[in-house]
């Protein structure tokens, strides 16, 4: 097992682990723009693209084609919630910032506008807002605005299914004292290709819980960024991914602590099965000079189930002030715990069933953090199907 574990502690001095456009550059130095040409076409040598499946993602980087959206499945919305189309110019103006890579900039340029999900100020929505997004093999782009008014609270579940070549840009704006539980489920067919960027801005005392679950698709690359714009805000980012043979799943995260007294937690876990299964996790946290009393921690764990699978895990922490509450990161990639397997086998449990129990336990706490019982139950069933597929492949 390979383990990197920096114990959470108060920083004694400013330090940096390499992030950004070059290995020794700050993540904050990366450009943002609605103009795709600002970024150029990546060749794989760039820091933010060096782990990516560029051969599969190439169609999503082109300025031609890919107009329109996936098919939306929107339920009847409760009072205080609206879901409307927004013209392109207005959508850009309402986005919390411009895209941070070519794929998302192309998505905005080719989507022809955005869909805006807005929760009015002080509206408290008790039931999850579940929206489906389905592909039928088309080449499409998307731009989505999620806007939480001051004091608003809601849970939003976005489920992606079917097949598509799809890139997107998602802007999430939390007003002061707003609370959002945002769940993004990638349940694509095996041939889908998806590149997405989610950017969030948190107002004073706001709270964001973001869960990303990736269980399908040939190549999926998701970037998630959270920037604190007001003191007292908190963000919890959770991720779960399961890659089979032929799948490449990449998750990049960036938490920007730009104001004092904010808290962030990042916890991502992945499992891999199959000789060509590949996952990438990159977690960047920046604590700026002004962000005194910051408290942050990021964790990534990967469980390799078969020979030949590969997991890359890169935690980065950049600190510009020593006046913080705590900061740290941990990363580990390994196989089954031998002691756990021995314990289970010694009690008459078969190897296949023991493996299932270990994987269930590996993901259980993370699934529980999603906070939507129907989604949690569904995910456990999907993970069971993933494990059954491993058995079928081994028996073939």
Kinemage of the C-alpha trace (Angstrom):
@kinemage 1
@onewidth
@group {chain A} dominant
@subgroup {mainchain}
@vectorlist {calphas} color= white
{ca unk a 1} P 0.000 0.000 0.000
{ca unk a 2} L 1.148 3.499 -0.813
{ca unk a 3} L 0.131 6.083 1.777
{ca unk a 4} L 0.606 9.827 2.021
{ca unk a 5} L -0.677 11.259 5.291
{ca unk a 6} L -0.020 14.799 6.469
{ca unk a 7} L -1.427 15.041 9.970
{ca unk a 8} L -3.894 17.842 10.530
{ca unk a 9} L -2.093 20.578 12.480
{ca unk a 10} L -1.689 24.314 12.798
{ca unk a 11} L 0.741 25.612 10.180
{ca unk a 12} L 3.925 27.117 11.584
{ca unk a 13} L 4.858 28.817 8.342
{ca unk a 14} L 3.614 29.381 4.825
{ca unk a 15} L 4.310 26.447 2.514
{ca unk a 16} L 3.141 25.043 -0.777
{ca unk a 17} L 2.838 21.687 -2.490
{ca unk a 18} L 2.972 22.076 -6.247
{ca unk a 19} L -0.308 23.071 -7.951
{ca unk a 20} L -1.412 25.127 -10.918
{ca unk a 21} L -0.485 25.268 -14.565
{ca unk a 22} L 3.064 24.129 -13.795
{ca unk a 23} L 4.119 21.745 -11.017
{ca unk a 24} L 5.386 24.642 -8.873
{ca unk a 25} L 2.650 27.203 -9.719
{ca unk a 26} L -0.302 28.245 -7.600
{ca unk a 27} L -3.693 26.830 -8.524
{ca unk a 28} L -4.982 30.418 -8.291
{ca unk a 29} L -2.851 31.345 -11.309
{ca unk a 30} L -4.871 29.271 -13.763
{ca unk a 31} L -6.814 31.396 -16.252
{ca unk a 32} L -10.595 31.634 -16.371
{ca unk a 33} L -12.524 32.824 -19.415
{ca unk a 34} L -15.700 32.389 -21.425
{ca unk a 35} L -13.513 32.419 -24.552
{ca unk a 36} L -12.313 28.868 -25.362
{ca unk a 37} L -9.357 30.210 -27.355
{ca unk a 38} L -7.826 31.593 -24.154
{ca unk a 39} L -7.022 28.026 -23.159
{ca unk a 40} L -5.915 26.561 -26.451
{ca unk a 41} L -6.203 22.851 -27.207
{ca unk a 42} L -4.502 20.749 -24.497
{ca unk a 43} L -1.841 18.256 -25.519
{ca unk a 44} L -1.553 16.358 -22.227
{ca unk a 45} L 1.604 18.064 -20.990
{ca unk a 46} L -0.337 20.710 -19.061
{ca unk a 47} L -0.530 20.139 -15.313
{ca unk a 48} L -4.340 20.067 -15.276
{ca unk a 49} L -4.548 17.639 -18.227
{ca unk a 50} L -1.602 15.299 -17.714
{ca unk a 51} L -3.738 12.509 -16.198
{ca unk a 52} L -6.722 12.963 -18.517
{ca unk a 53} L -8.079 10.660 -21.221
{ca unk a 54} L -7.534 13.231 -23.960
{ca unk a 55} L -8.120 10.822 -26.842
{ca unk a 56} L -11.671 10.208 -25.606
{ca unk a 57} L -12.313 13.815 -24.544
{ca unk a 58} L -11.075 15.359 -27.797
{ca unk a 59} L -14.559 15.880 -29.352
{ca unk a 60} L -15.554 17.967 -26.312
{ca unk a 61} L -12.694 20.394 -26.921
{ca unk a 62} L -13.713 21.323 -30.467
{ca unk a 63} L -15.552 24.555 -31.292
{ca unk a 64} L -17.680 22.799 -33.914
{ca unk a 65} L -20.772 20.727 -33.185
{ca unk a 66} L -22.242 19.864 -29.823
{ca unk a 67} L -25.131 22.320 -29.668
{ca unk a 68} L -28.093 22.013 -27.310
{ca unk a 69} L -28.783 20.176 -24.066
{ca unk a 70} L -29.480 16.681 -22.823
{ca unk a 71} L -33.150 15.794 -22.412
{ca unk a 72} L -34.444 17.134 -19.081
{ca unk a 73} L -36.832 15.304 -16.771
{ca unk a 74} L -38.099 17.964 -14.358
{ca unk a 75} L -40.739 17.217 -11.693
{ca unk a 76} L -43.443 19.582 -10.574
{ca unk a 77} L -41.561 22.152 -8.534
{ca unk a 78} L -42.665 23.399 -5.108
{ca unk a 79} L -43.475 27.014 -4.338
{ca unk a 80} L -40.353 29.155 -4.161
{ca unk a 81} L -38.476 27.161 -6.830
{ca unk a 82} L -38.226 27.953 -10.545
{ca unk a 83} L -36.482 26.282 -13.468
{ca unk a 84} L -36.279 28.467 -16.569
{ca unk a 85} L -34.189 29.014 -19.671
{ca unk a 86} L -31.786 31.968 -19.615
{ca unk a 87} L -30.242 33.662 -22.704
{ca unk a 88} L -26.513 33.208 -23.236
{ca unk a 89} L -25.435 36.749 -22.316
{ca unk a 90} L -27.492 36.757 -19.136
{ca unk a 91} L -26.287 33.261 -18.217
{ca unk a 92} L -22.668 34.365 -18.400
{ca unk a 93} L -23.388 37.451 -16.306
{ca unk a 94} L -25.114 35.346 -13.632
{ca unk a 95} L -22.362 32.701 -13.427
{ca unk a 96} L -20.245 32.986 -10.299
{ca unk a 97} L -17.100 33.013 -12.443
{ca unk a 98} L -15.900 32.118 -15.926
{ca unk a 99} L -14.890 28.551 -16.882
{ca unk a 100} L -11.471 27.287 -15.875
{ca unk a 101} L -10.665 25.005 -18.808
{ca unk a 102} L -11.348 24.647 -22.509
{ca unk a 103} L -13.977 21.907 -22.184
{ca unk a 104} L -16.270 23.977 -19.967
{ca unk a 105} L -15.660 27.162 -21.980
{ca unk a 106} L -16.704 25.296 -25.139
{ca unk a 107} L -19.769 24.008 -23.279
{ca unk a 108} L -20.892 27.557 -22.506
{ca unk a 109} L -20.133 28.783 -26.020
{ca unk a 110} L -22.072 25.987 -27.722
{ca unk a 111} L -24.987 25.463 -25.313
{ca unk a 112} L -26.951 28.480 -26.600
{ca unk a 113} L -27.890 29.678 -23.116
{ca unk a 114} L -28.449 28.080 -19.744
{ca unk a 115} L -31.099 26.525 -17.566
{ca unk a 116} L -31.452 28.268 -14.207
{ca unk a 117} L -32.688 26.496 -11.082
{ca unk a 118} L -33.501 29.196 -8.534
{ca unk a 119} L -34.635 28.864 -4.917
{ca unk a 120} L -36.112 32.076 -3.554
{ca unk a 121} L -34.750 33.864 -0.498
{ca unk a 122} L -35.763 32.209 2.803
{ca unk a 123} L -37.560 29.347 1.030
{ca unk a 124} L -37.034 26.041 2.850
{ca unk a 125} L -37.675 23.069 0.556
{ca unk a 126} L -38.171 19.887 2.568
{ca unk a 127} L -38.281 17.312 -0.251
{ca unk a 128} L -35.340 16.740 -2.623
{ca unk a 129} L -35.606 18.384 -6.052
{ca unk a 130} L -34.740 15.458 -8.349
{ca unk a 131} L -33.928 16.322 -11.973
{ca unk a 132} L -32.987 13.790 -14.624
{ca unk a 133} L -30.684 14.428 -17.588
{ca unk a 134} L -30.695 11.775 -20.317
{ca unk a 135} L -28.580 11.251 -23.406
{ca unk a 136} L -29.585 9.340 -26.523
{ca unk a 137} L -26.158 9.122 -28.125
{ca unk a 138} L -25.983 12.771 -29.194
{ca unk a 139} L -23.107 15.278 -29.047
{ca unk a 140} L -24.352 18.051 -26.720
{ca unk a 141} L -23.243 20.799 -24.336
{ca unk a 142} L -24.784 22.265 -21.211
{ca unk a 143} L -24.770 25.334 -18.953
{ca unk a 144} L -26.646 25.197 -15.650
{ca unk a 145} L -27.161 27.845 -12.971
{ca unk a 146} L -28.114 26.826 -9.423
{ca unk a 147} L -28.995 29.912 -7.390
{ca unk a 148} L -29.840 29.865 -3.688
{ca unk a 149} L -31.288 33.090 -2.321
{ca unk a 150} L -30.229 34.339 1.131
{ca unk a 151} L -31.577 32.071 3.845
{ca unk a 152} L -32.819 29.443 1.351
{ca unk a 153} L -32.386 25.708 1.972
{ca unk a 154} L -32.782 22.811 -0.475
{ca unk a 155} L -31.508 19.444 -1.678
{ca unk a 156} L -30.957 19.098 -5.435
{ca unk a 157} L -30.257 15.736 -7.097
{ca unk a 158} L -29.068 15.711 -10.740
{ca unk a 159} L -28.912 12.267 -12.368
{ca unk a 160} L -27.153 11.732 -15.708
{ca unk a 161} L -28.118 8.600 -17.646
{ca unk a 162} L -27.949 7.173 -21.156
{ca unk a 163} L -25.180 7.814 -23.648
{ca unk a 164} L -23.735 11.082 -24.963
{ca unk a 165} L -20.658 13.112 -25.698
{ca unk a 166} L -21.376 15.795 -23.139
{ca unk a 167} L -19.549 18.755 -21.657
{ca unk a 168} L -21.030 21.184 -19.165
{ca unk a 169} L -20.468 24.188 -16.943
{ca unk a 170} L -22.419 24.369 -13.671
{ca unk a 171} L -22.462 27.586 -11.622
{ca unk a 172} L -23.650 27.363 -8.006
{ca unk a 173} L -24.339 30.585 -6.090
{ca unk a 174} L -25.188 30.482 -2.374
{ca unk a 175} L -26.478 33.673 -0.804
{ca unk a 176} L -25.744 34.579 2.801
{ca unk a 177} L -26.907 31.909 5.275
{ca unk a 178} L -28.150 29.634 2.482
{ca unk a 179} L -27.846 25.856 2.645
{ca unk a 180} L -27.577 23.488 -0.330
{ca unk a 181} L -27.135 19.732 -0.549
{ca unk a 182} L -26.149 19.136 -4.195
{ca unk a 183} L -25.937 15.537 -5.422
{ca unk a 184} L -24.527 14.763 -8.893
{ca unk a 185} L -25.036 11.174 -10.061
{ca unk a 186} L -23.143 9.966 -13.146
{ca unk a 187} L -24.909 6.739 -14.151
{ca unk a 188} L -23.940 6.818 -17.805
{ca unk a 189} L -23.949 3.917 -20.244
{ca unk a 190} L -20.549 2.345 -20.877
{ca unk a 191} L -19.767 4.405 -24.013
{ca unk a 192} L -20.573 7.889 -22.675
{ca unk a 193} L -17.932 10.641 -22.550
{ca unk a 194} L -18.438 13.482 -20.061
{ca unk a 195} L -16.359 16.528 -19.107
{ca unk a 196} L -17.845 18.852 -16.514
{ca unk a 197} L -16.903 21.785 -14.319
{ca unk a 198} L -18.841 22.803 -11.211
{ca unk a 199} L -17.961 26.144 -9.619
{ca unk a 200} L -19.512 27.355 -6.363
{ca unk a 201} L -19.430 30.684 -4.523
{ca unk a 202} L -20.390 30.708 -0.856
{ca unk a 203} L -21.755 33.789 0.863
{ca unk a 204} L -21.439 34.593 4.569
{ca unk a 205} L -22.471 31.706 6.880
{ca unk a 206} L -23.652 29.601 3.925
{ca unk a 207} L -23.359 25.814 3.834
{ca unk a 208} L -22.672 23.578 0.843
{ca unk a 209} L -22.727 19.790 0.859
{ca unk a 210} L -21.711 18.435 -2.518
{ca unk a 211} L -21.729 14.744 -3.421
{ca unk a 212} L -20.383 13.382 -6.713
{ca unk a 213} L -21.031 9.751 -7.621
{ca unk a 214} L -19.494 8.309 -10.800
{ca unk a 215} L -20.408 4.738 -11.711
{ca unk a 216} L -20.639 4.812 -15.506
{ca unk a 217} L -19.169 6.195 -18.702
{ca unk a 218} L -16.126 5.403 -20.801
{ca unk a 219} L -14.348 8.629 -19.817
{ca unk a 220} L -15.587 11.059 -17.156
{ca unk a 221} L -13.666 14.156 -16.059
{ca unk a 222} L -15.260 16.346 -13.385
{ca unk a 223} L -13.732 19.479 -11.874
{ca unk a 224} L -15.307 20.918 -8.732
{ca unk a 225} L -14.326 24.297 -7.259
{ca unk a 226} L -15.616 26.068 -4.160
{ca unk a 227} L -14.675 29.666 -3.312
{ca unk a 228} L -15.505 31.392 -0.043
{ca unk a 229} L -16.848 34.915 -0.480
{ca unk a 230} L -18.060 35.491 3.078
{ca unk a 231} L -16.873 34.601 6.568
{ca unk a 232} L -18.338 31.709 8.530
{ca unk a 233} L -19.188 29.546 5.503
{ca unk a 234} L -18.546 25.807 5.272
{ca unk a 235} L -18.240 23.257 2.472
{ca unk a 236} L -18.280 19.461 2.630
{ca unk a 237} L -17.426 17.678 -0.621
{ca unk a 238} L -17.936 13.943 -0.922
{ca unk a 239} L -17.149 11.662 -3.834
{ca unk a 240} L -17.668 8.008 -4.694
{ca unk a 241} L -16.455 6.325 -7.884
{ca unk a 242} L -16.197 2.754 -9.190
{ca unk a 243} L -14.210 2.121 -12.379
{ca unk a 244} L -14.401 -1.079 -14.404
{ca unk a 245} L -12.201 -2.278 -17.260
{ca unk a 246} L -12.143 0.298 -20.037
{ca unk a 247} L -13.305 3.171 -17.823
{ca unk a 248} L -11.311 6.317 -17.026
{ca unk a 249} L -12.738 8.437 -14.196
{ca unk a 250} L -11.081 11.685 -13.131
{ca unk a 251} L -12.074 14.067 -10.343
{ca unk a 252} L -10.261 17.341 -9.693
{ca unk a 253} L -11.143 19.616 -6.788
{ca unk a 254} L -10.165 23.099 -5.721
{ca unk a 255} L -11.194 24.788 -2.456
{ca unk a 256} L -10.260 28.479 -2.318
{ca unk a 257} L -10.139 29.898 1.208
{ca unk a 258} L -10.040 33.639 0.497
{ca unk a 259} L -11.728 34.979 3.657
{ca unk a 260} L -11.338 34.266 7.389
{ca unk a 261} L -13.104 31.693 9.561
{ca unk a 262} L -14.330 29.194 6.972
{ca unk a 263} L -14.296 25.393 7.092
{ca unk a 264} L -13.865 22.783 4.357
{ca unk a 265} L -13.819 18.991 4.291
{ca unk a 266} L -13.157 16.851 1.214
{ca unk a 267} L -13.643 13.067 1.298
{ca unk a 268} L -13.461 10.950 -1.877
{ca unk a 269} L -13.330 7.163 -2.141
{ca unk a 270} L -12.947 4.957 -5.194
{ca unk a 271} L -12.812 1.294 -6.159
{ca unk a 272} L -11.254 -0.164 -9.311
{ca unk a 273} L -11.678 -3.519 -11.023
{ca unk a 274} L -10.261 -4.641 -14.372
{ca unk a 275} L -6.852 -4.481 -16.036
{ca unk a 276} L -7.565 -1.170 -17.780
{ca unk a 277} L -9.599 0.517 -15.033
{ca unk a 278} L -8.149 3.956 -14.295
{ca unk a 279} L -9.059 6.644 -11.756
{ca unk a 280} L -7.532 10.022 -11.010
{ca unk a 281} L -8.171 12.198 -7.985
{ca unk a 282} L -6.522 15.614 -7.558
{ca unk a 283} L -7.387 17.731 -4.539
{ca unk a 284} L -6.125 21.319 -4.266
{ca unk a 285} L -6.710 23.556 -1.250
{ca unk a 286} L -5.498 27.163 -1.200
{ca unk a 287} L -5.445 29.159 2.036
{ca unk a 288} L -4.819 32.775 1.115
{ca unk a 289} L -3.060 35.319 3.287
{ca unk a 290} L -6.376 36.878 4.353
{ca unk a 291} L -7.963 33.541 5.350
{ca unk a 292} L -7.080 33.460 9.033
{ca unk a 293} L -8.729 30.857 11.298
{ca unk a 294} L -9.257 28.476 8.351
{ca unk a 295} L -9.976 24.830 9.151
{ca unk a 296} L -9.568 22.383 6.247
{ca unk a 297} L -8.862 18.734 5.566
{ca unk a 298} L -8.982 16.535 2.446
{ca unk a 299} L -8.928 12.754 2.187
{ca unk a 300} L -8.765 10.283 -0.706
{ca unk a 301} L -8.888 6.501 -0.441
{ca unk a 302} L -8.713 3.986 -3.293
{ca unk a 303} L -9.394 0.257 -3.159
{ca unk a 304} L -7.860 -1.811 -5.980
{ca unk a 305} L -9.849 -5.015 -6.506
{ca unk a 306} L -7.970 -6.664 -9.401
{ca unk a 307} L -4.537 -6.717 -10.986
{ca unk a 308} L -3.796 -4.096 -13.632
{ca unk a 309} L -6.063 -1.333 -12.318
{ca unk a 310} L -4.419 2.032 -11.650
{ca unk a 311} L -5.372 4.831 -9.276
{ca unk a 312} L -3.557 8.185 -9.177
{ca unk a 313} L -4.103 10.323 -6.093
{ca unk a 314} L -2.588 13.807 -5.758
{ca unk a 315} L -3.424 15.920 -2.689
{ca unk a 316} L -2.116 19.499 -2.710
{ca unk a 317} L -2.134 22.063 0.069
{ca unk a 318} L -1.007 25.671 -0.395
{ca unk a 319} L -0.854 27.892 2.688
{ca unk a 320} L -0.079 31.614 2.683
{ca unk a 321} L -0.728 32.348 6.370
{ca unk a 322} L 0.256 30.647 9.610
{ca unk a 323} L -2.794 31.948 11.486
{ca unk a 324} L -5.084 28.969 10.851
{ca unk a 325} L -7.000 26.465 12.949
{ca unk a 326} L -5.828 23.412 11.041
{ca unk a 327} L -4.974 22.083 7.607
{ca unk a 328} L -4.016 18.700 6.273
{ca unk a 329} L -4.521 15.991 3.700
{ca unk a 330} L -4.282 12.220 3.406
{ca unk a 331} L -4.185 9.777 0.512
{ca unk a 332} L -3.988 5.989 0.343
{ca unk a 333} L -4.265 3.363 -2.382
{ca unk a 334} L -4.189 -0.355 -1.673
{ca unk a 335} L -5.802 -3.763 -1.870
{ca unk a 336} L -8.088 -5.497 0.599
{ca unk a 337} L -7.065 -5.438 4.213
{ca unk a 338} L -5.587 -8.903 4.787
{ca unk a 339} L -6.727 -8.968 8.403
{ca unk a 340} L -10.318 -8.175 7.436
{ca unk a 341} L -10.320 -10.893 4.785
{ca unk a 342} L -8.779 -13.440 7.175
{ca unk a 343} L -11.346 -12.609 9.854
{ca unk a 344} L -14.264 -13.068 7.454
{ca unk a 345} L -12.886 -16.226 5.808
{ca unk a 346} L -12.185 -17.808 9.198
{ca unk a 347} L -15.911 -17.546 9.966
{ca unk a 348} L -16.927 -19.554 6.950
{ca unk a 349} L -17.621 -16.646 4.586
{ca unk a 350} L -16.634 -17.299 0.971
{ca unk a 351} L -13.991 -15.143 -0.693
{ca unk a 352} L -16.507 -13.521 -3.047
{ca unk a 353} L -18.923 -12.690 -0.245
{ca unk a 354} L -16.078 -11.433 1.953
{ca unk a 355} L -14.991 -9.095 -0.825
{ca unk a 356} L -18.524 -7.742 -1.116
{ca unk a 357} L -18.689 -7.093 2.611
{ca unk a 358} L -15.365 -5.240 2.585
{ca unk a 359} L -16.410 -3.028 -0.347
{ca unk a 360} L -19.801 -2.297 1.236
{ca unk a 361} L -18.042 -1.235 4.415
{ca unk a 362} L -15.545 0.858 2.452
{ca unk a 363} L -18.327 2.933 0.871
{ca unk a 364} L -21.040 2.783 3.560
{ca unk a 365} L -20.145 5.886 5.579
{ca unk a 366} L -19.680 7.952 2.429
{ca unk a 367} L -23.050 6.924 0.993
{ca unk a 368} L -24.706 7.824 4.276
{ca unk a 369} L -23.316 11.358 3.977
{ca unk a 370} L -25.443 11.988 0.863
{ca unk a 371} L -28.452 12.529 3.096
{ca unk a 372} L -31.112 11.360 0.606
{ca unk a 373} L -32.416 7.908 1.656
{ca unk a 374} L -33.747 6.958 -1.786
{ca unk a 375} L -30.393 7.780 -3.396
{ca unk a 376} L -28.450 5.962 -0.698
{ca unk a 377} L -30.487 2.781 -1.164
{ca unk a 378} L -30.133 2.952 -4.945
{ca unk a 379} L -26.359 3.383 -4.747
{ca unk a 380} L -25.925 0.316 -2.561
{ca unk a 381} L -27.784 -1.721 -5.189
{ca unk a 382} L -25.646 -0.286 -7.995
{ca unk a 383} L -22.459 -1.165 -6.118
{ca unk a 384} L -23.786 -4.714 -5.704
{ca unk a 385} L -24.193 -4.884 -9.487
{ca unk a 386} L -20.622 -3.647 -9.958
{ca unk a 387} L -19.342 -6.419 -7.682
{ca unk a 388} L -21.409 -9.052 -9.465
{ca unk a 389} L -19.907 -7.918 -12.752
{ca unk a 390} L -16.410 -8.483 -11.340
{ca unk a 391} L -17.349 -12.073 -10.498
{ca unk a 392} L -18.749 -12.651 -14.002
{ca unk a 393} L -15.595 -11.249 -15.609
{ca unk a 394} L -13.373 -13.464 -13.455
{ca unk a 395} L -15.420 -16.563 -14.271
{ca unk a 396} L -15.421 -15.846 -18.013
